Amino acid sequence: MSLLQAGVAPKMKPISPKRTALVAALDVGTSKVVCVIARLDPKPGHDVLRRRSHAIEVIGFGHTEARGMKAGSVADLEAADRAIRHAVELAEQSAGVHLESVAVSISAGRLASERFTASVDVAGPSIRDSDIARLLQAGSQHSGREGRVVLHSLPLGYAIDGVHGIRDPRGMLARRFGLDMHVVTADTAAPRNLMLAIERGQLSVEAMVASPYMAGLSALADDESDLGAAIVDMGAGTTTIAVFSGGRFVHVDGFAVGGYHVTMDLARGLNARVADAERIKTFYGTVASGMSDERDMIPVPSVGSDSREPPQVVSRAALVPFIRPRVEEILEMVRDRLSASPFAAEPQGTVVLTGGASQLAGLPDIASRILGRQVRVGRPLGVSGLPEAAKGPAFAVAAGLLVYPQAAHLEHFEPRKTRQMMTGTGGYFARVGRWLKEGF
């Protein structure tokens, strides 16, 4: 917890593009906890995913209902601890390995973006990796704020002797070297308590990262990221936004309204139990009814304890008045935040919806109308071995955590001693475990 107390969340050491690595990802949300273990193997470039240096193969998967979480934050430490342990144990059993640290996503804590500039004198005649490291460190040191934790410190562009817009300055001649930096922060309480819940299960946090950034790494093709795109990750307790431009993550925002609020509206409207309303929303929920929806009848169990009481029956079309207003409210809040972000300068930019709440029937159409953009539902790209049920938008963040080690080199990293990521029973996993122990 020392890094977090200093105002900086743990950051992952970049992986070598020439080495195989094992990665453990943990996505702790309001409604579900997902743990995924994957092997990353070096590979040549891909037409759609050019920036990825490794192929991703899932070897372990654990998924359970979240407990003790509210709006992405820990509300009951004991309950959250048990749910996390269960998901991790399921993933460990399927992979045949023992985890000691994980990369973790976070959607709570009022995610926000800030821009900073920094500059340093170049030590030699040309810019070297050591100069870049000093510059990133200088930028990170000036980004701390009381009560906020720095999740990401990402360079948006470099400047050489006053000339801006340099993408890769290595080897260039310069006297003064500067950069524009995108810093993502969160309120201290949310990441601190999430780390505490995870560490109670004898796990260390290798990296803590913003959920919508991970969804973007997972669901965006490189061309979309280059031309301008916004990821809207619609979770149960939060809706978070990440904007990409020029191939870079340039903005983040979010608010504590999500799919759970739709469920509660439906439960009140149908006078149903919350669990039944969630099931009905998942299987029959829609924001726009068609001709057949009037004839598609759905049984709604009674709220009372008398099992002999017959359930009420409603049409699928009758769900729309309870679901649509809240969805429209969420999308209008997204629209307002996007209009105040760099995405407003990308008139042809695409909006990609991820998260469990994005699966409501008819959502892309209504989102396109409200946002005034081309909208599609995003799913994990370039990840093999995922269970069929985990290939949808609800698992984009978890899949993005497996991509993140390939993007970790973009951020400043402070060398530190941590435990190895996982151990196996011998052979291949033992060899990789030793390399991880030495490297981390």
Backbone torsions as a table, in degrees:
resi	resn	phi	psi	omega
1	MET	NA	-4.5	-174.5
2	SER	-63.6	-40.3	179.0
3	LEU	-63.5	-41.6	-179.5
4	LEU	-66.0	-39.2	178.4
5	GLN	-65.1	-27.3	177.9
6	ALA	-81.9	0.7	177.3
7	GLY	92.3	11.4	179.4
8	VAL	-131.3	127.1	177.0
9	ALA	-73.1	155.3	177.6
10	PRO	-57.3	141.2	178.1
11	LYS	-124.5	143.3	-174.4
12	MET	-83.4	138.7	172.7
13	LYS	-68.3	133.0	-180.0
14	PRO	-59.1	145.5	176.4
15	ILE	-87.6	151.2	177.5
16	SER	-72.9	134.7	179.1
17	PRO	-67.4	-8.7	-177.7
18	LYS	-108.4	2.8	-175.4
19	ARG	-118.0	147.8	171.9
20	THR	-78.7	144.6	-179.5
21	ALA	-143.5	155.7	171.5
22	LEU	-107.5	137.4	-176.7
23	VAL	-127.5	136.7	175.5
24	ALA	-117.2	127.5	-176.9
25	ALA	-119.6	141.4	179.3
26	LEU	-133.9	116.8	178.2
27	ASP	-111.2	107.5	-178.3
28	VAL	-105.2	105.1	-178.7
29	GLY	-109.0	-172.8	179.9
30	THR	-72.7	-33.8	-175.0
31	SER	-110.6	-20.7	-176.5
32	LYS	-147.5	155.8	172.6
33	VAL	-121.3	129.1	-178.4
34	VAL	-125.1	130.7	173.0
35	CYS	-122.5	128.0	-178.2
36	VAL	-129.9	135.8	175.5
37	ILE	-117.0	132.1	-176.2
38	ALA	-140.0	154.8	173.0
39	ARG	-102.6	130.8	178.1
40	LEU	-107.5	119.0	-179.3
41	ASP	-113.4	134.4	177.8
42	PRO	-56.7	142.3	-179.4
43	LYS	-151.1	159.8	174.9
44	PRO	-71.0	168.5	-178.1
45	GLY	-63.0	158.0	-179.0
46	HIS	-120.4	146.0	-176.6
47	ASP	-60.4	-39.3	-176.3
48	VAL	-90.5	-34.3	-176.3
49	LEU	-119.5	65.4	-173.2
50	ARG	-65.8	-30.1	-173.8
51	ARG	-81.5	-8.0	-179.8
52	ARG	-82.1	128.7	-179.1
53	SER	-94.3	-10.6	-175.1
54	HIS	-134.8	148.2	167.9
55	ALA	-83.6	145.7	-175.4
56	ILE	-114.9	124.3	176.9
57	GLU	-126.3	117.3	-179.9
58	VAL	-73.6	130.1	178.7
59	ILE	-119.3	-8.6	178.6
60	GLY	-152.2	139.2	-175.4
61	PHE	-145.1	131.2	174.9
62	GLY	-135.7	135.9	-174.7
63	HIS	-144.8	126.9	179.5
64	THR	-147.5	163.7	177.4
65	GLU	-69.7	136.4	178.7
66	ALA	-72.7	146.6	174.6
67	ARG	-133.0	148.0	175.2
68	GLY	70.8	19.6	-179.9
69	MET	-117.4	143.0	176.5
70	LYS	-142.1	122.7	-179.9
71	ALA	52.6	38.9	177.0
72	GLY	81.4	-2.1	-178.8
73	SER	-112.2	155.8	178.0
74	VAL	-73.6	122.5	177.1
75	ALA	-109.4	-24.5	178.5
76	ASP	-138.4	105.7	-172.4
77	LEU	-62.2	-44.0	-178.4
78	GLU	-63.0	-47.2	-178.3
79	ALA	-64.9	-42.0	178.8
80	ALA	-63.6	-40.9	178.4
81	ASP	-58.6	-45.8	-178.7
82	ARG	-64.1	-42.5	-179.3
83	ALA	-65.3	-41.7	179.0
84	ILE	-63.5	-46.0	179.2
85	ARG	-58.2	-41.5	-177.7
86	HIS	-63.9	-46.5	-179.9
87	ALA	-63.3	-41.1	179.9
88	VAL	-65.3	-43.0	179.9
89	GLU	-62.0	-39.9	178.3
90	LEU	-62.8	-42.3	179.7
91	ALA	-67.9	-40.8	179.0
92	GLU	-62.4	-42.8	-179.0
93	GLN	-64.2	-42.2	-178.3
94	SER	-72.4	-27.3	-179.9
95	ALA	-92.3	-20.1	-177.1
96	GLY	71.7	32.4	178.8
97	VAL	-133.4	166.5	176.6
98	HIS	-115.6	121.7	-178.1
99	LEU	-83.8	142.6	172.1
100	GLU	-121.5	-18.6	174.3
101	SER	-152.0	157.8	-175.2
102	VAL	-141.2	156.2	167.3
103	ALA	-92.6	133.9	-170.0
104	VAL	-124.3	140.6	175.3
105	SER	-100.9	155.5	176.7
106	ILE	-142.4	136.4	179.4
107	SER	-115.6	-10.2	-177.1
108	ALA	-92.9	-179.6	175.2
109	GLY	87.1	21.6	178.3
110	ARG	51.8	63.4	178.9
111	LEU	-53.1	136.4	-178.1
112	ALA	-149.5	156.1	179.8
113	SER	-109.9	145.2	171.1
114	GLU	-137.3	153.3	177.6
115	ARG	-112.2	136.1	178.4
116	PHE	-133.8	156.4	171.9
117	THR	-122.7	149.7	177.5
118	ALA	-149.5	157.8	177.3
119	SER	-152.4	152.4	178.7
120	VAL	-141.1	160.1	171.6
121	ASP	-79.3	141.4	179.5
122	VAL	-78.9	131.7	-174.6
123	ALA	-68.0	-36.8	-178.6
124	GLY	-122.1	-165.6	-179.7
125	PRO	-69.2	-29.2	-178.1
126	SER	-128.3	162.4	-176.2
127	ILE	-80.2	128.7	178.6
128	ARG	-117.3	172.5	179.1
129	ASP	-58.6	-33.7	179.7
130	SER	-65.4	-34.0	176.9
131	ASP	-68.0	-40.1	178.3
132	ILE	-64.1	-42.2	179.0
133	ALA	-61.8	-42.7	179.0
134	ARG	-63.6	-38.8	-179.3
135	LEU	-67.2	-44.7	178.5
136	LEU	-63.1	-38.6	178.8
137	GLN	-65.2	-41.5	178.7
138	ALA	-62.4	-41.2	178.2
139	GLY	-65.9	-40.4	-179.9
140	SER	-64.7	-38.2	-177.6
141	GLN	-65.8	-25.1	-178.7
142	HIS	-95.4	4.2	-174.2
143	SER	-100.7	-3.2	-178.0
144	GLY	-72.1	145.6	177.3
145	ARG	-137.5	143.6	178.7
146	GLU	-59.6	128.9	178.4
147	GLY	79.4	5.1	179.7
148	ARG	-125.3	148.8	178.1
149	VAL	-112.8	133.1	177.0
150	VAL	-81.3	118.3	176.9
151	LEU	-92.4	-38.4	-176.9
152	HIS	-141.1	142.0	171.4
153	SER	-129.8	99.3	-170.6
154	LEU	-117.9	124.8	176.2
155	PRO	-70.3	132.5	176.2
156	LEU	-95.1	-24.7	179.3
157	GLY	-179.7	151.6	-179.2
158	TYR	-105.4	160.7	176.5
159	ALA	-130.3	137.4	179.2
160	ILE	-122.1	114.3	-179.1
161	ASP	49.0	44.3	176.0
162	GLY	87.8	-6.4	178.8
163	VAL	-92.7	117.2	-174.6
164	HIS	-95.3	171.3	175.4
165	GLY	87.0	16.1	179.1
166	ILE	-82.0	127.4	-177.9
167	ARG	-89.6	-43.9	179.8
168	ASP	-131.7	102.7	-174.0
169	PRO	-87.4	-2.1	-174.7
170	ARG	-56.7	130.2	176.7
171	GLY	84.7	-7.5	-178.1
172	MET	-81.5	148.8	179.9
173	LEU	-79.7	136.4	-178.7
174	ALA	-166.7	158.2	171.8
175	ARG	-106.7	-46.7	-179.3
176	ARG	-117.1	132.8	-171.1
177	PHE	-125.8	123.8	-177.3
178	GLY	-133.3	171.9	177.3
179	LEU	-152.8	157.2	167.5
180	ASP	-102.8	130.3	-172.7
181	MET	-122.1	137.4	173.1
182	HIS	-98.5	119.9	-179.0
183	VAL	-115.0	127.1	178.2
184	VAL	-105.3	127.6	-179.2
185	THR	-127.3	163.4	176.7
186	ALA	-143.3	155.5	174.0
187	ASP	-58.0	141.9	-172.5
188	THR	-61.6	-38.9	-170.6
189	ALA	-60.6	-43.5	-174.6
190	ALA	-63.8	-53.6	178.7
191	PRO	-66.6	-33.4	-179.1
192	ARG	-63.2	-46.3	-178.5
193	ASN	-73.6	-30.2	174.7
194	LEU	-66.4	-43.1	176.3
195	MET	-60.8	-40.2	179.9
196	LEU	-62.4	-43.9	179.5
197	ALA	-62.1	-38.8	-179.6
198	ILE	-71.9	-43.1	-176.5
199	GLU	-70.5	-21.8	174.5
200	ARG	-63.0	-25.0	178.2
201	GLY	-90.3	21.2	178.4
202	GLN	62.4	34.5	173.6
203	LEU	-116.6	144.5	171.5
204	SER	-103.3	153.7	-179.3
205	VAL	-94.2	111.5	-178.9
206	GLU	-75.8	-34.7	177.3
207	ALA	-156.8	144.8	172.6
208	MET	-122.5	125.3	-169.0
209	VAL	-136.0	158.8	-178.0
210	ALA	-74.9	130.4	-176.3
211	SER	-57.1	-47.3	-177.0
212	PRO	-65.9	-29.9	174.5
213	TYR	-62.1	-42.7	178.8
214	MET	-65.0	-40.8	178.2
215	ALA	-61.1	-37.0	177.6
216	GLY	-67.2	-42.1	177.8
217	LEU	-61.0	-31.8	-176.6
218	SER	-83.0	-42.7	-165.6
219	ALA	-104.9	-11.2	-178.5
220	LEU	-95.3	134.7	167.4
221	ALA	-76.0	155.8	-176.5
222	ASP	-58.8	-38.5	-179.8
223	ASP	-62.8	-39.2	177.8
224	GLU	-63.3	-43.8	179.1
225	SER	-63.7	-36.7	179.6
226	ASP	-68.8	-44.0	-173.5
227	LEU	-81.6	-17.5	-179.1
228	GLY	114.2	120.2	-179.8
229	ALA	-152.5	153.7	175.5
230	ALA	-122.5	127.8	173.0
231	ILE	-93.3	128.6	174.0
232	VAL	-116.9	104.5	-178.1
233	ASP	-93.3	107.4	-174.3
234	MET	-97.6	91.9	179.2
235	GLY	-87.9	-172.2	-179.5
236	ALA	-73.5	-43.7	-175.4
237	GLY	-108.0	-13.6	-178.6
238	THR	-141.3	155.4	168.4
239	THR	-122.3	120.8	-177.0
240	THR	-123.0	154.9	-171.3
241	ILE	-130.7	136.5	172.5
242	ALA	-129.7	132.6	178.9
243	VAL	-109.0	133.4	177.4
244	PHE	-118.3	139.4	177.6
245	SER	-152.4	137.5	-179.6
246	GLY	60.2	28.5	179.6
247	GLY	79.9	7.3	-176.1
248	ARG	-122.5	151.9	174.6
249	PHE	-82.3	113.1	-168.6
250	VAL	-117.2	-9.6	-176.5
251	HIS	-162.5	148.5	176.4
252	VAL	-141.2	150.5	176.9
253	ASP	-159.7	174.2	178.8
254	GLY	175.6	167.8	178.1
255	PHE	-154.4	160.1	-171.9
256	ALA	-92.8	58.5	171.8
257	VAL	-135.7	133.1	-177.3
258	GLY	-158.2	-156.3	-174.8
259	GLY	-62.4	-28.7	179.1
260	TYR	-63.5	-33.6	178.7
261	HIS	-68.7	-34.0	173.6
262	VAL	-63.9	-43.3	178.4
263	THR	-59.9	-44.6	-179.7
264	MET	-64.3	-40.4	176.4
265	ASP	-60.8	-41.2	-179.8
266	LEU	-68.0	-40.7	178.8
267	ALA	-61.8	-42.3	178.6
268	ARG	-67.8	-42.3	-177.7
269	GLY	-65.6	-36.9	-179.0
270	LEU	-93.5	-4.5	-173.8
271	ASN	54.1	50.8	-175.6
272	ALA	-120.4	161.7	173.5
273	ARG	-66.1	151.8	-178.0
274	VAL	-60.7	-42.1	-179.9
275	ALA	-62.0	-39.7	178.7
276	ASP	-69.5	-38.2	178.5
277	ALA	-64.5	-38.4	177.6
278	GLU	-63.6	-42.8	179.0
279	ARG	-63.8	-44.3	-179.4
280	ILE	-64.1	-42.6	178.3
281	LYS	-61.1	-43.8	-176.5
282	THR	-64.0	-43.6	-173.4
283	PHE	-91.4	-28.2	-173.2
284	TYR	-126.3	-5.8	-173.4
285	GLY	-61.7	137.5	179.0
286	THR	-151.2	152.6	177.8
287	VAL	-103.6	-1.8	178.5
288	ALA	-151.0	124.6	-176.5
289	SER	-92.7	148.9	175.7
290	GLY	-111.3	-176.2	-177.3
291	MET	-59.2	-43.1	-175.2
292	SER	-73.3	-19.0	-176.6
293	ASP	-67.1	-24.7	176.4
294	GLU	-67.9	-27.5	-177.6
295	ARG	-96.7	-11.8	-178.6
296	ASP	-84.2	102.4	-173.2
297	MET	-95.1	140.8	-174.6
298	ILE	-125.4	124.8	175.5
299	PRO	-75.7	136.8	178.8
300	VAL	-119.0	107.9	-178.5
301	PRO	-57.6	148.1	-179.5
302	SER	-68.8	148.5	176.6
303	VAL	-70.9	-29.2	-178.3
304	GLY	-66.0	166.7	-176.8
305	SER	-86.1	-5.7	-178.6
306	ASP	-81.2	105.2	-177.2
307	SER	-70.4	-14.3	-179.6
308	ARG	-80.3	-15.3	179.4
309	GLU	-70.9	126.7	-176.8
310	PRO	-67.4	146.1	179.0
311	PRO	-71.4	151.3	171.4
312	GLN	-75.2	157.0	-179.3
313	VAL	-125.1	128.0	179.3
314	VAL	-128.3	157.0	176.5
315	SER	-81.9	158.8	177.0
316	ARG	-62.5	-34.0	179.0
317	ALA	-63.6	-28.9	-179.1
318	ALA	-69.6	-13.8	178.7
319	LEU	-76.4	-27.4	-172.4
320	VAL	-57.2	-45.5	-178.9
321	PRO	-62.2	-21.3	178.6
322	PHE	-90.8	-26.9	-175.6
323	ILE	-93.1	-45.7	-169.6
324	ARG	-62.2	-43.8	-177.4
325	PRO	-57.6	-42.4	-179.8
326	ARG	-68.3	-39.5	178.1
327	VAL	-62.6	-42.6	177.7
328	GLU	-62.7	-39.2	177.4
329	GLU	-61.2	-44.9	179.3
330	ILE	-61.6	-45.9	-178.0
331	LEU	-67.0	-34.0	176.7
332	GLU	-67.9	-36.4	175.5
333	MET	-66.3	-39.3	175.8
334	VAL	-62.0	-45.1	179.9
335	ARG	-57.6	-44.6	-178.4
336	ASP	-64.6	-38.9	-179.9
337	ARG	-72.2	-36.8	177.1
338	LEU	-67.2	-34.5	-179.9
339	SER	-68.1	-21.4	178.2
340	ALA	-99.7	13.7	-177.4
341	SER	-116.2	173.2	176.0
342	PRO	-60.9	-16.6	-179.9
343	PHE	-64.5	-24.4	179.0
344	ALA	-61.3	-24.2	179.8
345	ALA	-87.5	4.5	179.9
346	GLU	-115.8	77.4	-172.6
347	PRO	-62.5	-22.6	179.6
348	GLN	-101.4	8.1	-177.2
349	GLY	-66.2	145.4	-179.2
350	THR	-93.8	146.5	171.9
351	VAL	-105.0	128.6	180.0
352	VAL	-115.8	123.0	-178.9
353	LEU	-94.4	131.7	173.5
354	THR	-132.9	179.3	-178.7
355	GLY	92.7	157.9	-176.2
356	GLY	-60.4	-36.5	-177.6
357	ALA	-71.8	-12.8	-180.0
358	SER	-76.0	-5.8	-175.0
359	GLN	-88.3	1.0	177.1
360	LEU	-60.7	133.9	-179.7
361	ALA	-60.9	136.2	178.1
362	GLY	82.5	-0.9	-175.7
363	LEU	-64.2	-44.6	-179.2
364	PRO	-56.7	-37.2	-178.4
365	ASP	-67.6	-46.8	-179.5
366	ILE	-69.3	-33.2	177.4
367	ALA	-65.9	-40.7	179.1
368	SER	-62.5	-39.3	179.7
369	ARG	-67.2	-45.1	-176.4
370	ILE	-73.9	-40.6	-176.9
371	LEU	-84.4	-17.6	-179.0
372	GLY	67.0	32.1	-176.8
373	ARG	-135.6	163.3	168.3
374	GLN	-71.8	131.1	-174.8
375	VAL	-128.2	137.5	171.9
376	ARG	-138.0	162.1	174.7
377	VAL	-91.4	130.0	-176.6
378	GLY	-98.6	145.5	178.3
379	ARG	-132.2	159.6	180.0
380	PRO	-57.8	132.5	179.4
381	LEU	-110.2	138.9	170.7
382	GLY	69.3	28.6	177.1
383	VAL	-120.4	115.3	-179.6
384	SER	-96.4	154.2	175.8
385	GLY	88.3	0.0	176.4
386	LEU	-68.5	139.7	172.8
387	PRO	-58.4	152.4	-177.4
388	GLU	-54.6	-40.0	-177.7
389	ALA	-69.7	-14.3	-176.6
390	ALA	-104.6	13.3	-178.4
391	LYS	-92.6	3.1	-177.0
392	GLY	-95.6	-177.4	-175.4
393	PRO	-65.2	-21.3	-179.6
394	ALA	-66.5	-18.0	-176.1
395	PHE	-113.3	17.4	-179.7
396	ALA	-64.8	-38.5	-179.4
397	VAL	-66.4	-45.9	179.6
398	ALA	-60.1	-42.0	178.4
399	ALA	-66.7	-36.1	178.7
400	GLY	-64.3	-30.6	176.0
401	LEU	-63.1	-26.6	176.7
402	LEU	-78.0	-26.4	177.0
403	VAL	-79.7	-31.5	-170.9
404	TYR	-53.1	-39.8	179.5
405	PRO	-55.2	-26.2	178.7
406	GLN	-77.8	-14.4	178.4
407	ALA	-108.9	-2.6	-175.9
408	ALA	-64.3	-23.7	-179.0
409	HIS	-66.4	-15.0	179.6
410	LEU	-73.2	-15.9	-174.4
411	GLU	-108.9	158.2	175.8
412	HIS	-71.7	135.9	-178.9
413	PHE	-125.2	126.6	175.2
414	GLU	-94.0	117.8	179.4
415	PRO	-57.6	138.3	-179.5
416	ARG	-154.1	164.3	177.4
417	LYS	-96.5	126.7	173.8
418	THR	-137.4	170.2	176.2
419	ARG	-74.4	161.1	178.8
420	GLN	-66.3	159.0	-172.0
421	MET	-71.0	-38.5	-179.5
422	MET	-163.8	161.0	175.8
423	THR	-128.5	149.0	177.1
424	GLY	-114.9	-166.5	-178.0
425	THR	-94.8	0.1	178.8
426	GLY	141.8	-179.6	175.3
427	GLY	64.8	-134.0	-173.3
428	TYR	-57.5	-49.7	-176.6
429	PHE	-64.3	-35.5	178.8
430	ALA	-65.6	-40.4	-180.0
431	ARG	-66.2	-44.2	178.6
432	VAL	-66.0	-37.5	177.8
433	GLY	-60.4	-40.8	178.6
434	ARG	-64.8	-40.4	178.7
435	TRP	-63.9	-41.5	178.9
436	LEU	-63.6	-39.6	-179.5
437	LYS	-63.1	-41.2	179.3
438	GLU	-71.0	-38.5	-175.0
439	GLY	-77.0	-31.1	-176.4
440	PHE	-100.8	NA	NA
